[in-house]
Amino acid sequence: MDFRPLAEAERRQLLAALRGNADRGLALLMDRRDTSFVGTTEELPAEQVMTAVKSVPCHY
């Protein structure tokens, strides 16, 4: 995996999203294929949350 710094616009968007997560509890949205940041939302459908939880590898 090669390091690729964020473009200035991407960096500002990610920082705003992280502040929204810390201040207002906004969910951070990631692309399923490459885990890149795609935005924020206040609400997620329960089905989408369950799919995300099930996709995390478990080694127990």
N, C-alpha and C positions, 0 to 999 in steps of 0.2 A: 504494500500500500504506500503510495507516494503522498507526501505532505503537500497540500495545496491551500495556501492562506485564503481566507474569505475576501471577497471583493468588499469594498467599503459599504455599499448598499446592503449586502447580505449581513455584514457585521452589525450595522445599525438595527436591522430588522430582528436579528437574533437577540441582541441586547434588550431591545424593547419587549420582546416576547419573554425573556427571562425575568425582567422587571414585572411584567404582567402576571407571571406565574407566582412570583414572590409576594406581590402586593394584593392581587385579586384572585389568585388561585386558578388562572387560566391554564388550560391543558396545552402542552406543546405537541404539535403534530409532526410526525416523521414519515418519510417515504418508506414504504415497506420493502422496497428492493435494495436500497443502499443506505438507509437510515439517515438521509440528509434532512435537514430542517425544512418544513414546508409552511408553517404558520401556527396560529393559536386558535382556540375556540373556548367558549364558556361551557358548552354542553356537548357530550358525546353520547351516542346511543349505547345502551348496555351491551348490545351484541358486538359493537366495535371494541368495547373495553374487554369483553371476554375473549375475543379473537386475539387481541394483543397479549393478554395474559397467557393464553394457551401457546402462543408462539415462542415464549421464552423457554430456552432449553433447561431442563431440570436434571441434575445429576445425582439425585438422592436415591 
